[in-house]
Amino acid sequence: MMEVGDYHIPKVKWNESGLEPVGVRVIVLPDEVEEKKGSIYLPDTVKDKERMAQVKATLVAMGGNAFDGLIGTVPRVGDRVYVGKYAGIRQVGRDEKFQVVNDEDIIAIIREEY
């Protein structure tokens, strides 16, 4: 466990994604996209593109050096975050589509959702 200010950040080595992030990388689970727009059902290829364009996600795991040296608020595993559009790579793990991104691609922590 790493301590930064008042935060205790668990360094997850294994998680529900079945992936282990390395270095400064983190794993996020992008929000689900709608199955349809209006009365038109979206094909899977469109849903995948929209999912990767989403900027809201849940932080699932962090590499050993993620957020090292960052002064101020540091996200923790389980936090809702904004991620840069099209950042990182996507990977299927345990029936979900995860994104592996650099820690600097985490733009903000979502404290309240409207």
FITORKE-222426 format. One record per residue (C-alpha): residue in one letter; chain; x, y, z. Coordinates in steps of 0.05 Angstrom, whole numbers. Layout:
pt type->a, mol->A, east->X, north->Y, up->Z
...
//
This chain:
pt type->m, mol->A, east->0, north->0, up->0
pt type->m, mol->A, east->26, north->69, up->-18
pt type->e, mol->A, east->10, north->132, up->22
pt type->v, mol->A, east->2, north->199, up->-13
pt type->g, mol->A, east->-21, north->255, up->31
pt type->d, mol->A, east->-84, north->231, up->66
pt type->y, mol->A, east->-96, north->176, up->15
pt type->h, mol->A, east->-79, north->102, up->22
pt type->i, mol->A, east->-74, north->73, up->-48
pt type->p, mol->A, east->-76, north->-2, up->-54
pt type->k, mol->A, east->-30, north->-30, up->-107
pt type->v, mol->A, east->-74, north->-84, up->-137
pt type->k, mol->A, east->-37, north->-143, up->-167
pt type->w, mol->A, east->-96, north->-183, up->-189
pt type->n, mol->A, east->-166, north->-158, up->-204
pt type->e, mol->A, east->-230, north->-177, up->-238
pt type->s, mol->A, east->-201, north->-158, up->-306
pt type->g, mol->A, east->-151, north->-214, up->-304
pt type->l, mol->A, east->-98, north->-163, up->-323
pt type->e, mol->A, east->-40, north->-133, up->-283
pt type->p, mol->A, east->-20, north->-62, up->-302
pt type->v, mol->A, east->54, north->-48, up->-307
pt type->g, mol->A, east->92, north->15, up->-289
pt type->v, mol->A, east->50, north->78, up->-296
pt type->r, mol->A, east->-8, north->44, up->-329
pt type->v, mol->A, east->-78, north->37, up->-299
pt type->i, mol->A, east->-138, north->-5, up->-319
pt type->v, mol->A, east->-206, north->27, up->-325
pt type->l, mol->A, east->-274, north->-1, up->-341
pt type->p, mol->A, east->-310, north->47, up->-388
pt type->d, mol->A, east->-384, north->60, up->-376
pt type->e, mol->A, east->-433, north->19, up->-416
pt type->v, mol->A, east->-463, north->52, up->-477
pt type->e, mol->A, east->-537, north->50, up->-496
pt type->e, mol->A, east->-562, north->-9, up->-535
pt type->k, mol->A, east->-603, north->36, up->-580
pt type->k, mol->A, east->-612, north->108, up->-600
pt type->g, mol->A, east->-686, north->124, up->-603
pt type->s, mol->A, east->-718, north->63, up->-633
pt type->i, mol->A, east->-656, north->41, up->-673
pt type->y, mol->A, east->-613, north->-14, up->-644
pt type->l, mol->A, east->-538, north->-2, up->-651
pt type->p, mol->A, east->-493, north->-56, up->-680
pt type->d, mol->A, east->-436, north->-81, up->-636
pt type->t, mol->A, east->-383, north->-44, up->-677
pt type->v, mol->A, east->-417, north->23, up->-665
pt type->k, mol->A, east->-425, north->7, up->-591
pt type->d, mol->A, east->-351, north->-11, up->-585
pt type->k, mol->A, east->-331, north->55, up->-618
pt type->e, mol->A, east->-377, north->95, up->-573
pt type->r, mol->A, east->-352, north->58, up->-511
pt type->m, mol->A, east->-281, north->77, up->-526
pt type->a, mol->A, east->-302, north->149, up->-538
pt type->q, mol->A, east->-335, north->151, up->-469
pt type->v, mol->A, east->-297, north->192, up->-419
pt type->k, mol->A, east->-328, north->165, up->-355
pt type->a, mol->A, east->-299, north->101, up->-325
pt type->t, mol->A, east->-284, north->64, up->-261
pt type->l, mol->A, east->-212, north->55, up->-239
pt type->v, mol->A, east->-201, north->-20, up->-232
pt type->a, mol->A, east->-126, north->-29, up->-220
pt type->m, mol->A, east->-61, north->11, up->-218
pt type->g, mol->A, east->11, north->-7, up->-236
pt type->g, mol->A, east->66, north->-2, up->-184
pt type->n, mol->A, east->89, north->67, up->-206
pt type->a, mol->A, east->21, north->97, up->-223
pt type->f, mol->A, east->13, north->168, up->-196
pt type->d, mol->A, east->83, north->167, up->-163
pt type->g, mol->A, east->107, north->237, up->-151
pt type->l, mol->A, east->38, north->267, up->-162
pt type->i, mol->A, east->23, north->323, up->-113
pt type->g, mol->A, east->-49, north->333, up->-93
pt type->t, mol->A, east->-109, north->289, up->-102
pt type->v, mol->A, east->-93, north->219, up->-125
pt type->p, mol->A, east->-148, north->171, up->-150
pt type->r, mol->A, east->-158, north->104, up->-116
pt type->v, mol->A, east->-182, north->37, up->-142
pt type->g, mol->A, east->-258, north->41, up->-146
pt type->d, mol->A, east->-260, north->116, up->-160
pt type->r, mol->A, east->-302, north->142, up->-218
pt type->v, mol->A, east->-257, north->181, up->-264
pt type->y, mol->A, east->-255, north->219, up->-330
pt type->v, mol->A, east->-207, north->189, up->-380
pt type->g, mol->A, east->-180, north->222, up->-444
pt type->k, mol->A, east->-220, north->203, up->-506
pt type->y, mol->A, east->-189, north->145, up->-544
pt type->a, mol->A, east->-133, north->138, up->-493
pt type->g, mol->A, east->-94, north->73, up->-486
pt type->i, mol->A, east->-114, north->5, up->-512
pt type->r, mol->A, east->-175, north->-38, up->-501
pt type->q, mol->A, east->-172, north->-109, up->-476
pt type->v, mol->A, east->-225, north->-161, up->-462
pt type->g, mol->A, east->-217, north->-193, up->-394
pt type->r, mol->A, east->-268, north->-235, up->-356
pt type->d, mol->A, east->-328, north->-217, up->-400
pt type->e, mol->A, east->-317, north->-141, up->-396
pt type->k, mol->A, east->-280, north->-94, up->-443
pt type->f, mol->A, east->-227, north->-56, up->-404
pt type->q, mol->A, east->-180, north->0, up->-424
pt type->v, mol->A, east->-107, north->2, up->-405
pt type->v, mol->A, east->-83, north->74, up->-402
pt type->n, mol->A, east->-25, north->115, up->-374
pt type->d, mol->A, east->-38, north->148, up->-307
pt type->e, mol->A, east->-32, north->216, up->-341
pt type->d, mol->A, east->-94, north->199, up->-383
pt type->i, mol->A, east->-137, north->203, up->-320
pt type->i, mol->A, east->-163, north->274, up->-325
pt type->a, mol->A, east->-206, north->281, up->-262
pt type->i, mol->A, east->-239, north->243, up->-206
pt type->i, mol->A, east->-315, north->246, up->-206
pt type->r, mol->A, east->-339, north->263, up->-136
pt type->e, mol->A, east->-412, north->275, up->-153
pt type->e, mol->A, east->-451, north->251, up->-213
pt type->y, mol->A, east->-508, north->293, up->-240
//
